[in-house]
Amino acid sequence: MDKELFRLQGIRPVMLLLAGLSLLQSAAIIGQALLLAKSIAILFEGQAVQMAYQPLALFLVMIAARHTIVWLQKKVAGRFAEASSESLQERVLSRLFERGPRFAASEGSGKLVTLVLEGVERVRTYLELSVPRTLDMVFVTFPLLAFVYMQDVISGLILTVTMPVLIGFFIVLGLAARKQADKQWRSYRMLSHHFTDSLRGLATLRFLGRSKDHGETVGRVSDQYRSATMRTLRVAFLSSLALDFFSMLSVAFVAVGLGLRLIEGNFGFETALVILIVAPEYFLPVRMLGSDYHASLDGKEALGTIRTIIDSAATDEHKAEPQATDSQTSLTGVLDGTITLSDIRVVGENGRQVLGQVSAELGSNMRRVGIVGASGAGKSTLLGVLGGFSDPEAGVVQVDGQPITGDAKQEWQRQIAYIPQHPYLFNQSLADNIRFYEPEATQEQVEQVIRDVGLGELVDSLPNGCDEIIGEGGRTLSGGQAQRVALGRALLGNRPVILLDEPTAHLDIETEWELKQTMLSVLGDRRVFLATHRLHWMRDMDWIWVIDQGRLVEVGTYEQLVAQKSVFYRLLTAGAKGEKG
């Protein structure tokens, strides 16, 4: 049995109940065999037909009992699978929100959507099938084997010897099937990723005249998935054939042995008939396990992927937890408190150091902090660390001396509003998009925020006003309008800390200037962290961090950094030359 199953909540009582039902099923099978053999023996020996009525009636009762037990097994396993898959879905979604947008971007949004929706459904199928089948292998197979030994030792030995051979073939073919299923699952996730990204970027692809080329790419990925699926099916069919062949061959060996002894008159007809009826039932659990193994293998792979995401986040929390020195989780002094970064170090997936030994301290008077540097310097990574989206390999972020770990991290993230370069607009009304942080906000509050962020003219021009559907499938908004929606979310949420990650990088100069004026006027005295390469913002910042190759090389006000004529000054002059050119 997969060891990952034992980590699921509530698995042990469910296994005990299913094991008890499996034992009852084995008793029903034995009862079936005894009663059916007795009925046939009565008729075979030429006795009155009426004498067979009672065992036949009891035989039907045993059949009904067996099917009732199987139905109960399915109900118990189904309810457990549904509850566990929903719990896993909630946990992985929670982890994805904790890890933040950088993790989602690195994994691929299409892959994560496939995992959370279809992957979780396949996990449910896997749990529903694998748990009862595995228990049947033990609590049905061994009681039947013991019963056969009680009837005839030779037949029991034949069944004992052939079962390991059958399991050996099952293991060999199962390993091959798992390898093919891994490839199929990767191909499926890649196809989903390509398809999702193609839908999102269809307008851009058509504008650039590359839609047909990208369509060919999707076609190639589809062919890879089709080929992987066919290879998996070939192995699955071969495995089923092997299991059926060897199980039938084993039953044939038992039948030949019994037949020879019946001819010699050394064995009773009714006993031989009982053994022949039980023998196929003895191999049925392993055959069912083999069949369902292939049907649910992709669910096992999905469970492993989900566990990797959940456990990686838990590991990051565990690494950060020993540095916590205060169990208090209240962060009431976010606006007026001191924010400290102590020896922050972040390592990328390829082992390259993204941030190295970053240490800084922000007093309560440093409300607006600009984070600047060349592309790839580590600005967004540092912003992710501040937001708790990226857990550092070493170091800690503190607010008034309290480490932002564990429960304090969750409380800190409830104080944060994040505005990325490309904010996501849900396929809902404009008002509901702005209510993202505050779902219970009134219509009057939403309309006030809409006016504050400069969306009043847009709303007046819409047929349904602020109830107009936007996002995918709805009315398309420009980049500047989408940023104003994101700004409205932050204002309505009334969160004291705002993280801005290149919010105007894709906007033209005029739109950027208008949005800049709006942001500066409505953000008020909130604490703002702005990561950008547009240096004209820095004149309005209280404090500036300059990142160069993952290190914090300069800090100070705009005037101080210009006077130093070092890294920031070179970035500033290079930007000025670029604009003149």
Secondary structure, DSSP 8 states (H G I E B T S, - for coil): --GGGGGSTTHHHHHHHHHHHHHHHHHHHHHHHHHHHHHHHHHHTT--GGGGHHHHHHHHHHHHHHHHHHHHHHHHHHHHHHHHHHHHHHHHHHHHHHHHHHHHHHH-HHHHHHIIIIIHHHHHHHHHHHHHHHHHHHHTHHHHHHHHHHH-HHHHHHHHHHHHHHHHHHHHHHHHHHHHHHHHHHHHHHHHHHHHHHHHTHHHHHHHT-HHHHHHHHHHHHHHHHHHHHHHHHHHHHHHHHHHHHHHHHHHHHHHHHHHHHHHT-S-HHHHHHHHHHHHHHHHHHHHHHHHHHHTHHHHHHHHHHHHHHHHHHHHHHHHGGG--------TTTTTS-EEEEEEEEE-TTS-EEEEEEEEEE-TT--EEEEE-STTSSHHHHHHHHTTSS--SEEEEEETTEE--HHHHHHHHTTEEEE-SS----SSBHHHHHTTS-TT--HHHHHHHHHHTT-HHHHHHSTTGGG-BBSTTSB---HHHHHHHHHHHHHHHT-SEEEEESTTTTS-HHHHHHHHHHHHHHSTT-EEEEE-S-GGGGGG-SEEEEEETTEEEEEE-HHHHHHHTSHHHHHHHHHHHHHH-
